[in-house]
Amino acid sequence: RAKSILRKAPSDLGDLSNLSLELEKEERQLLQKIEYFAGVVEDAKESLHPNIIATYLLDLAGDFNLFYQKHRIIDAPAGKKELRLALTKTVSNILKQGLYLLGIEAPERM
């Protein structure tokens, strides 16, 4: 879903540096989950348990799905649109990186 949204989005995606907006619950959850990625990878590396990454990716995908169901992304109000596109892009990149670490190629389309 994230890749599909990004294909439809304008090329000038927002970034996560402007968080002065009031965030919805699901946006905050995604930001918190995104923040944990590096630590999850480090934990998996130190413990030699790749399932830690797999569990994290499953949780992240679930959080993104909830966010996607509840909120408009491409046609969101001004300000929110940029934030939501940036969240979508970041989630997509993390899912791709995480799957790569597990030896799985992420499909461009489903």
Contacts in CASP RR format, 6 or more apart in sequence:
PFRMAT RR
TARGET T0000
AUTHOR 0000-0000-0000
METHOD contacts of the structure
MODEL  1
RAKSILRKAPSDLGDLSNLSLELEKEERQLLQKIEYFAGVVEDAKESLHP
NIIATYLLDLAGDFNLFYQKHRIIDAPAGKKELRLALTKTVSNILKQGLY
LLGIEAPERM
1 64 0 8 1.000
1 65 0 8 1.000
1 68 0 8 1.000
2 64 0 8 1.000
2 88 0 8 1.000
2 89 0 8 1.000
2 91 0 8 1.000
2 92 0 8 1.000
2 95 0 8 1.000
3 92 0 8 1.000
3 108 0 8 1.000
3 109 0 8 1.000
4 109 0 8 1.000
5 68 0 8 1.000
5 73 0 8 1.000
5 74 0 8 1.000
5 85 0 8 1.000
5 88 0 8 1.000
6 13 0 8 1.000
6 85 0 8 1.000
6 88 0 8 1.000
6 89 0 8 1.000
6 92 0 8 1.000
8 74 0 8 1.000
9 73 0 8 1.000
9 74 0 8 1.000
9 85 0 8 1.000
9 88 0 8 1.000
13 82 0 8 1.000
13 85 0 8 1.000
13 86 0 8 1.000
13 89 0 8 1.000
14 82 0 8 1.000
14 83 0 8 1.000
14 85 0 8 1.000
14 86 0 8 1.000
14 89 0 8 1.000
15 82 0 8 1.000
15 86 0 8 1.000
16 31 0 8 1.000
16 34 0 8 1.000
16 83 0 8 1.000
16 86 0 8 1.000
16 87 0 8 1.000
16 90 0 8 1.000
18 82 0 8 1.000
18 83 0 8 1.000
19 31 0 8 1.000
19 83 0 8 1.000
21 79 0 8 1.000
21 80 0 8 1.000
21 83 0 8 1.000
23 31 0 8 1.000
23 83 0 8 1.000
24 70 0 8 1.000
24 71 0 8 1.000
26 63 0 8 1.000
26 66 0 8 1.000
26 67 0 8 1.000
26 70 0 8 1.000
26 71 0 8 1.000
27 67 0 8 1.000
27 71 0 8 1.000
27 83 0 8 1.000
27 84 0 8 1.000
27 87 0 8 1.000
29 63 0 8 1.000
29 66 0 8 1.000
29 67 0 8 1.000
30 60 0 8 1.000
30 63 0 8 1.000
30 64 0 8 1.000
30 67 0 8 1.000
30 87 0 8 1.000
30 91 0 8 1.000
31 87 0 8 1.000
33 56 0 8 1.000
33 59 0 8 1.000
33 60 0 8 1.000
33 63 0 8 1.000
34 60 0 8 1.000
34 87 0 8 1.000
34 90 0 8 1.000
34 91 0 8 1.000
34 94 0 8 1.000
36 56 0 8 1.000
37 56 0 8 1.000
37 94 0 8 1.000
37 97 0 8 1.000
40 52 0 8 1.000
40 53 0 8 1.000
40 56 0 8 1.000
41 53 0 8 1.000
41 98 0 8 1.000
41 101 0 8 1.000
43 49 0 8 1.000
43 52 0 8 1.000
44 50 0 8 1.000
44 51 0 8 1.000
44 52 0 8 1.000
44 53 0 8 1.000
44 101 0 8 1.000
50 101 0 8 1.000
50 102 0 8 1.000
53 98 0 8 1.000
53 101 0 8 1.000
53 102 0 8 1.000
54 102 0 8 1.000
57 94 0 8 1.000
57 95 0 8 1.000
57 98 0 8 1.000
57 99 0 8 1.000
57 102 0 8 1.000
60 91 0 8 1.000
60 94 0 8 1.000
60 95 0 8 1.000
61 95 0 8 1.000
64 88 0 8 1.000
64 91 0 8 1.000
67 87 0 8 1.000
71 84 0 8 1.000
72 84 0 8 1.000
73 81 0 8 1.000
73 84 0 8 1.000
73 85 0 8 1.000
73 88 0 8 1.000
74 81 0 8 1.000
74 85 0 8 1.000
75 81 0 8 1.000
76 84 0 8 1.000
95 106 0 8 1.000
96 106 0 8 1.000
99 105 0 8 1.000
99 106 0 8 1.000
100 106 0 8 1.000
END
